[in-house]
Amino acid sequence: MKKALLALTAAVAATAASGAASAQSASNVTLYGIADAGLEVISHVPGSNGAQGTTTRLNSGNLSGSRWGLRGNEDLGEGLKGIFVLESGFDIDTGTSGQGSRLFGRQAYVGLQGGFGAVTLGRQQNALYDLFGAFDPMGVGPRYSLNSVDSAFNGRADNTIKYTGKFGGLTATGFYSFGRDNNGEVPGEPKVARNFGGGLSYAVGGFSVGAAYDQYQGATVALQDRSAKRAAVGTAYAFGGAKVFAGYRWLKDDGVSSATAAATRSNVYWAGAQYRFTPAFLVTGAAYYNDTRNSDADPWMFVLSADYSLSKRTDVYLNLGYAKNKNGSALGLNGVGTVVAGENQAGATIGMRHRF
């Protein structure tokens, strides 16, 4: 009897081990991330009690937002995979979580992927974020980039169902959020904090072009009939060691931020170029202009960046920027409102980025 029990136990253990090995071979999980920090000197920074001045500070996330994440997939057979991403942003200068202290504030989703594309559920990037890193000379980085002019280009939405498909050079994406920013999903009020959009991009050879749309409603019952609508187009062309960029964004905001907010109409235009002097050394220049309708508060922002790769995963960089404000505009190199209104701002950041 003892021998029979031992044999049965060994058989069960072997079967379990075989099943675990099979599951292990059919799935994988990857740890990845970016650590980016730099020293910045910048002028006309708002302070307490109306004070302002030049500030020297350490910043996290300059060319890329600092982050760590887990992504994985499991082969389900018949060309179908289960996929997930959990991605956490953090400030490397303080060690705190980003995106409002969320654990996985950058992305958190699960879904299915196959020949049809991918359908995913969770907190996810909007179509502007997905597509326009390819059309901004500065890659829609956290600072000194298109994101400084309009933070919707780094937009994310909670409670989202999303489709993404790649077919040769064509990429298509569309999403719908039932509650954009940890809000919404109000019984009987489906429009509260609703967010939806989509876009297409196409790349062939050195040429690429794309377009995207984004719309979200006010975050309360009182504001749900107000919307902020954005549409953008962009293009890029690479030849030799050079690459040129251009783009346009249209905005119609009915005043979604509060009951007293004024309606806003504006157009953003940008252009720039990159040149790779050596495989390791890249220089980028860009200009951004925000034209606000029925207003003379139309700022410019200019950026010059030099990036040198020490290895495939580590680079050092220097960013120089100048924001020119007038008639009370407040465009700063780190975003709208990060400069004293009406003042021009000059800044320089020297930093290091490591990918893992």
C-alpha positions in Angstrom: 0.0 0.0 0.0 2.8 2.4 0.9 4.6 1.7 -2.4 1.3 2.3 -4.3 0.8 5.6 -2.5 4.4 6.7 -3.2 4.0 5.8 -6.8 0.7 7.8 -7.1 2.3 10.8 -5.3 5.3 10.8 -7.7 3.0 10.6 -10.7 0.9 13.5 -9.6 4.0 15.6 -8.8 5.5 14.8 -12.2 2.2 15.8 -13.9 2.0 19.1 -12.0 5.6 19.9 -12.8 5.1 19.1 -16.5 2.0 21.4 -16.6 3.9 24.2 -14.8 6.8 23.9 -17.3 4.4 23.9 -20.2 2.6 27.0 -18.8 6.0 28.7 -18.2 7.1 28.1 -21.8 3.9 29.5 -23.2 3.9 32.8 -21.2 6.4 35.5 -20.2 6.7 38.6 -18.0 9.2 41.4 -18.6 10.4 44.0 -16.1 11.3 47.3 -17.9 11.7 51.0 -17.1 13.4 54.3 -17.6 15.3 56.5 -15.0 15.7 60.1 -16.2 17.0 62.9 -14.0 18.5 66.3 -14.8 19.7 69.6 -13.2 17.7 72.6 -14.5 18.3 76.3 -14.3 15.1 78.3 -15.2 13.9 81.9 -14.9 10.6 83.6 -13.8 9.3 80.7 -11.8 6.2 81.5 -9.7 6.7 81.4 -6.0 4.7 82.0 -2.9 3.1 85.5 -2.2 3.7 86.6 -5.8 7.5 86.1 -5.6 9.4 85.0 -8.6 12.9 84.4 -9.7 15.5 82.1 -11.2 15.5 78.6 -9.8 18.1 75.8 -9.8 16.5 72.4 -9.2 16.7 68.7 -9.8 14.0 67.3 -12.1 12.8 63.8 -12.8 11.6 63.0 -16.3 13.0 65.4 -18.9 13.3 63.6 -22.2 11.2 60.6 -20.8 9.1 60.2 -17.8 10.8 58.0 -15.2 8.9 54.7 -14.9 9.0 51.0 -14.1 6.6 48.4 -15.4 5.7 44.8 -16.0 4.3 43.5 -19.3 3.5 40.0 -20.2 1.6 37.7 -22.6 0.4 34.2 -22.6 -0.1 32.1 -25.8 -3.7 30.9 -25.8 -3.5 29.1 -29.1 -5.0 29.7 -32.5 -2.9 33.0 -32.8 -4.6 34.5 -29.7 -2.7 35.9 -26.7 -3.6 37.2 -23.3 -1.7 40.4 -22.5 -1.3 42.8 -19.7 0.7 46.0 -18.7 1.2 47.5 -15.3 3.3 50.7 -15.6 4.2 53.0 -12.7 5.5 56.5 -13.0 7.8 58.0 -10.3 9.8 61.1 -9.5 13.4 59.9 -9.2 14.5 63.0 -7.4 12.1 62.3 -4.5 11.2 58.6 -4.9 7.5 59.4 -4.9 4.9 57.9 -7.3 3.7 60.1 -10.1 0.3 60.7 -11.8 -1.3 61.8 -8.5 0.5 59.1 -6.4 -1.1 56.2 -8.2 0.7 52.9 -8.0 0.3 52.2 -11.7 -0.6 55.7 -12.9 0.9 55.5 -16.4 -0.9 52.4 -17.6 -2.7 49.4 -16.1 -4.6 47.1 -18.5 -5.4 43.5 -19.5 -6.7 42.3 -22.8 -6.6 39.9 -25.8 -4.3 40.2 -28.9 -4.5 38.4 -32.2 -4.4 39.0 -35.9 -7.3 41.4 -35.6 -5.2 43.7 -33.3 -5.7 44.1 -29.5 -8.6 44.8 -27.3 -7.7 46.0 -23.8 -9.4 47.1 -20.6 -8.1 49.5 -17.9 -6.3 52.8 -17.5 -4.8 53.6 -20.9 -3.2 56.3 -23.1 -5.4 58.4 -25.4 -4.9 58.4 -29.2 -3.0 61.6 -29.1 -0.4 60.0 -26.8 -0.3 56.8 -28.8 0.4 58.5 -32.2 2.0 61.9 -31.8 5.3 60.9 -30.2 6.3 60.2 -33.8 5.4 63.7 -35.0 6.8 65.9 -32.2 10.6 66.6 -32.6 10.9 66.2 -28.8 8.9 63.0 -28.7 6.1 64.5 -26.5 8.5 64.3 -23.6 7.4 65.6 -20.1 9.2 69.0 -20.5 10.4 71.3 -23.3 8.1 69.6 -25.8 4.6 69.6 -27.3 3.4 68.3 -24.0 4.3 71.7 -22.4 2.0 73.4 -24.8 -0.9 71.0 -24.4 -0.8 68.3 -21.7 -3.5 66.3 -23.5 -0.7 64.9 -25.7 0.3 62.9 -22.6 -3.4 62.1 -21.8 -4.6 59.0 -20.1 -8.1 57.8 -19.2 -9.4 55.5 -16.5 -12.2 52.9 -17.1 -11.3 52.5 -20.7 -11.9 49.9 -23.4 -9.5 50.3 -26.3 -8.7 48.8 -29.7 -5.3 48.9 -31.3 -4.4 47.4 -34.7 -1.2 47.4 -36.8 -1.4 46.2 -40.4 1.8 46.8 -42.2 2.5 50.5 -42.2 -1.0 51.4 -40.9 -1.8 51.8 -37.2 -5.4 52.3 -36.0 -6.6 53.0 -32.5 -9.8 53.9 -30.8 -10.9 54.1 -27.2 -13.9 54.8 -25.0 -13.7 55.7 -21.3 -16.7 55.5 -19.0 -15.0 57.8 -16.5 -11.8 59.7 -17.5 -10.0 60.6 -14.3 -11.0 58.3 -11.4 -14.5 59.8 -11.8 -17.6 59.3 -13.9 -19.6 56.1 -14.1 -22.5 57.9 -12.4 -25.7 55.9 -12.4 -28.2 57.4 -14.9 -25.6 60.0 -16.0 -23.4 58.3 -18.7 -21.9 61.5 -20.1 -20.2 62.5 -16.8 -16.4 62.4 -17.4 -16.9 60.4 -20.6 -13.8 60.4 -22.9 -13.4 58.9 -26.3 -11.3 59.3 -29.4 -9.2 57.5 -32.0 -6.7 58.0 -34.8 -4.8 56.6 -37.7 -1.1 56.7 -38.7 0.7 55.4 -41.8 4.4 55.0 -42.3 6.3 54.0 -45.5 10.0 54.4 -46.0 11.1 57.6 -44.3 7.6 59.2 -44.5 4.9 59.0 -41.8 1.7 60.9 -41.3 -1.1 60.6 -38.7 -4.3 62.1 -37.4 -6.2 61.8 -34.1 -9.3 63.0 -32.3 -10.0 63.3 -28.6 -13.1 64.5 -26.7 -14.1 64.5 -23.1 -17.0 65.8 -21.1 -17.1 67.7 -17.8 -16.4 65.6 -14.7 -19.6 66.5 -12.8 -23.3 66.3 -13.5 -23.5 70.1 -13.7 -20.7 70.1 -16.3 -21.4 67.0 -18.3 -22.8 68.8 -21.3 -19.6 70.8 -21.7 -16.9 69.2 -23.7 -13.3 69.7 -24.7 -12.6 68.6 -28.3 -9.2 68.2 -29.9 -8.1 67.2 -33.4 -4.5 66.9 -34.6 -2.5 66.0 -37.7 1.2 65.5 -37.9 3.9 64.3 -40.3 7.6 63.4 -40.4 10.1 62.6 -43.1 13.5 61.1 -42.6 16.3 61.3 -45.2 20.0 60.6 -44.7 20.9 61.6 -41.2 18.1 64.2 -41.0 14.4 64.1 -40.0 11.9 66.9 -40.3 8.5 67.3 -38.4 5.4 69.4 -38.7 2.0 69.4 -37.0 -1.2 71.1 -36.1 -3.7 70.8 -33.2 -7.3 72.3 -33.1 -9.0 72.8 -29.8 -12.6 73.8 -28.8 -13.1 73.8 -25.0 -16.5 74.8 -23.8 -15.2 75.3 -20.3 -15.1 71.8 -18.8 -12.8 72.7 -15.8 -15.4 74.6 -13.8 -18.8 76.4 -13.9 -17.1 79.7 -14.3 -14.5 78.7 -16.9 -14.6 80.6 -20.2 -14.9 78.8 -23.5 -11.6 78.6 -25.4 -10.7 78.1 -29.0 -7.1 77.8 -30.0 -4.7 76.4 -32.6 -1.2 75.0 -32.0 1.4 74.8 -34.8 4.8 73.2 -34.5 7.8 72.3 -36.7 11.3 71.0 -36.1 14.2 68.9 -37.3 16.7 66.4 -36.1 20.2 65.6 -37.4 22.3 62.6 -36.3 25.9 63.7 -36.7 27.1 60.3 -35.6 25.3 57.1 -34.6 25.6 58.3 -31.0 25.1 62.1 -31.3 21.7 63.6 -32.1 20.7 67.3 -32.2 17.0 68.4 -32.3 15.5 71.9 -32.8 11.8 72.7 -32.5 9.4 75.7 -32.4 5.8 75.7 -31.1 3.2 78.5 -31.4 -0.2 78.7 -29.7 -2.7 80.9 -31.3 -5.7 81.6 -29.0 -8.8 82.8 -30.8 -10.1 86.3 -30.0 -7.0 87.0 -27.9 -3.5 88.4 -28.3 -2.1 86.1 -25.6 -0.3 83.9 -28.2 3.0 82.5 -26.9 5.9 80.9 -28.7 8.3 78.2 -27.4 11.7 77.3 -28.8 13.8 74.3 -27.9 17.3 73.1 -28.8 18.4 69.6 -27.6 21.6 67.6 -27.8 21.7 64.0 -26.9 24.7 61.7 -26.7 24.4 57.9 -26.3 27.0 56.4 -24.0 25.6 52.9 -24.8 22.4 51.3 -26.1 20.7 52.0 -22.8 22.3 55.1 -21.3 22.5 58.6 -22.8 23.3 62.1 -21.6 21.5 65.3 -22.9 21.4 69.1 -22.8 18.1 70.9 -23.4 17.9 74.6 -24.0 14.5 76.4 -24.1 12.9 79.8 -24.4 9.2 80.6 -24.0 8.1 84.0 -25.3 4.9 85.2 -23.6 2.8 88.3 -24.3 -0.4 89.9 -23.1 -0.7 87.7 -20.1 0.0 84.3 -21.6 1.7 81.9 -19.3 3.4 79.2 -21.3 6.4 77.8 -19.5 9.0 75.3 -20.6 7.5 72.8 -18.1 3.9 73.5 -19.0 1.2 76.1 -19.0 1.2 78.0 -15.7 4.9 77.2 -14.8 6.0 80.7 -15.5 4.8 84.1 -14.2 2.0 85.2 -16.5 3.3 87.6 -19.2 7.0 86.9 -18.5 9.4 85.3 -20.9 11.2 82.2 -19.6 14.7 80.8 -20.4 15.8 77.4 -19.2 18.5 74.8 -19.5 18.6 71.2 -18.3 21.6 68.8 -18.3 20.7 65.2 -17.5 21.1 61.5 -17.9 18.7 58.8 -18.9 19.0 55.0 -18.4 16.7 52.4 -19.9 16.3 48.9 -18.4 
